[in-house]
Amino acid sequence: MNWPDSIQEIIEEFKEIEDQFERLEVLMDFAEEVDELPVEDWNDSNLVRGCQSVAHIEVSVREELVWMRAAADAKMVQGLQGILSIAVNGSSPEIVLQLTPDFAEEAGILVSLTPSRSNGFRTMFDMVQNKVKEAIL
């Protein structure tokens, strides 16, 4: 698949890493990419259900572009949110809705995670797409 440049860069970065622990360290570094959702804005409507950690995602569409803020109590989950925010922030809703979580598999990110963390990423991905659908309808 032809991924947007921002996603392709992530894929290439992770493909160069052979060591699983180094891959997890790089993943956690992506936590810095998250536009942080303050704790006082955490609520039931932005809670990621099915995530092993406490995680929240807020999605908005402003000026026909998607923007995501997020937070989690685990740095690894926040790293996944960071990757997801790079994939969607500043993109049109149409592009976000065309994305699939396959980019994380192609990069080899999910193979480094436990099945529950991998499922959590998919849950966050689905949540973002559903919130975009709600925002544009």
C-alpha positions as a printed NumPy array, in Angstrom:
array([[  0.   ,   0.   ,   0.   ],
       [  1.098,   3.576,  -0.586],
       [  1.233,   5.15 ,   2.849],
       [  1.397,   8.885,   3.542],
       [  5.012,  10.042,   4.   ],
       [  4.638,  10.397,   7.78 ],
       [  3.592,   6.748,   8.105],
       [  6.203,   5.517,   5.625],
       [  8.93 ,   7.165,   7.732],
       [  7.699,   5.306,  10.834],
       [  7.633,   2.009,   8.928],
       [ 11.184,   2.517,   7.68 ],
       [ 12.45 ,   3.532,  11.12 ],
       [ 11.047,   0.408,  12.778],
       [ 12.151,  -1.924,   9.957],
       [ 15.758,  -0.9  ,  10.59 ],
       [ 15.564,  -2.073,  14.212],
       [ 16.265,  -5.753,  14.729],
       [ 16.415,  -5.87 ,  18.523],
       [ 12.991,  -6.206,  20.142],
       [ 13.972,  -4.205,  23.249],
       [ 15.329,  -1.383,  21.119],
       [ 12.073,  -1.419,  19.162],
       [ 10.139,  -1.007,  22.417],
       [ 12.406,   1.869,  23.477],
       [ 11.813,   3.643,  20.167],
       [  8.088,   3.01 ,  20.544],
       [  8.113,   4.666,  23.959],
       [ 10.011,   7.636,  22.488],
       [  6.966,   8.27 ,  20.294],
       [  5.053,   9.165,  23.48 ],
       [  6.574,  12.626,  23.051],
       [  4.604,  13.064,  19.811],
       [  1.259,  13.023,  21.623],
       [ -0.66 ,  16.258,  21.957],
       [ -1.444,  15.574,  25.609],
       [ -5.038,  15.388,  26.76 ],
       [ -5.05 ,  16.885,  30.297],
       [ -6.328,  14.632,  33.072],
       [ -9.197,  17.033,  33.789],
       [-10.482,  16.329,  30.247],
       [-10.519,  12.555,  30.73 ],
       [-14.08 ,  11.286,  30.686],
       [-16.178,   8.302,  29.776],
       [-16.662,   9.422,  26.173],
       [-12.914,   9.544,  25.426],
       [-11.942,   6.439,  27.421],
       [-10.458,   3.69 ,  25.247],
       [-12.417,   0.588,  26.149],
       [-10.592,  -2.694,  25.771],
       [ -7.162,  -1.196,  26.411],
       [ -5.044,  -2.865,  29.087],
       [ -4.015,   0.557,  30.405],
       [ -6.073,   3.606,  31.218],
       [ -6.059,   5.467,  27.912],
       [ -8.049,   8.38 ,  26.551],
       [ -8.33 ,   9.775,  23.032],
       [-10.107,  12.901,  21.885],
       [-10.598,  13.482,  18.163],
       [-11.809,  16.643,  16.504],
       [-12.195,  17.851,  12.939],
       [-11.288,  21.524,  12.562],
       [-11.058,  23.349,   9.259],
       [-11.557,  19.999,   7.504],
       [ -8.514,  18.414,   9.19 ],
       [ -8.348,  15.726,  11.874],
       [ -6.643,  16.452,  15.201],
       [ -6.098,  14.012,  18.03 ],
       [ -5.178,  14.541,  21.681],
       [ -4.476,  11.566,  23.904],
       [ -3.075,  10.334,  27.187],
       [ -2.397,   7.042,  28.921],
       [ -1.013,   5.791,  32.2  ],
       [  1.603,   3.658,  30.422],
       [  4.418,   5.088,  28.329],
       [  4.206,   2.241,  25.83 ],
       [  0.521,   2.965,  25.203],
       [  1.301,   6.652,  24.89 ],
       [  3.947,   5.702,  22.323],
       [  1.282,   3.876,  20.321],
       [ -0.902,   6.978,  20.636],
       [  2.02 ,   9.05 ,  19.374],
       [  2.349,   6.901,  16.271],
       [ -1.389,   7.085,  15.732],
       [ -1.376,  10.864,  16.127],
       [  1.413,  11.184,  13.538],
       [ -0.711,   9.091,  11.199],
       [ -3.85 ,  11.232,  11.57 ],
       [ -3.027,  14.761,  12.759],
       [ -3.426,  17.317,  10.016],
       [ -4.92 ,  14.816,   7.578],
       [ -8.29 ,  15.085,   5.932],
       [-11.082,  12.904,   7.324],
       [-11.13 ,  11.026,   3.998],
       [ -7.461,  10.062,   4.322],
       [ -7.903,   9.014,   7.954],
       [-10.878,   6.836,   7.027],
       [ -8.847,   5.15 ,   4.269],
       [ -6.053,   4.177,   6.679],
       [ -5.81 ,   0.668,   8.045],
       [ -3.86 ,  -0.517,  11.084],
       [ -1.756,  -2.602,   8.685],
       [  0.967,   0.055,   8.757],
       [  1.772,  -0.964,  12.343],
       [  2.084,  -4.584,  11.255],
       [  4.205,  -3.658,   8.244],
       [  6.547,  -1.712,  10.524],
       [  6.811,  -4.687,  12.882],
       [  5.539,  -2.663,  15.813],
       [  2.792,  -5.077,  16.837],
       [  5.   ,  -8.183,  16.893],
       [  6.955,  -6.621,  19.765],
       [  3.824,  -6.237,  21.854],
       [  1.767,  -8.589,  23.938],
       [ -1.505,  -9.613,  22.269],
       [ -3.477,  -7.373,  24.647],
       [ -1.332,  -4.313,  23.791],
       [ -1.649,  -5.121,  20.093],
       [ -5.435,  -5.357,  20.474],
       [ -5.352,  -2.066,  22.392],
       [ -3.68 ,  -0.372,  19.428],
       [ -6.376,  -1.694,  17.103],
       [ -9.039,  -0.512,  19.532],
       [ -7.502,   2.983,  19.61 ],
       [ -7.24 ,   2.998,  15.818],
       [-10.919,   2.   ,  15.461],
       [-11.92 ,   4.615,  18.029],
       [-10.179,   7.37 ,  16.059],
       [-11.883,   6.341,  12.833],
       [-15.285,   6.123,  14.533],
       [-14.849,   9.582,  16.085],
       [-13.921,  10.987,  12.654],
       [-17.042,   9.39 ,  11.151],
       [-19.188,  10.946,  13.915],
       [-17.579,  14.361,  13.39 ],
       [-18.25 ,  14.49 ,   9.655],
       [-21.808,  13.163,   9.7  ]])
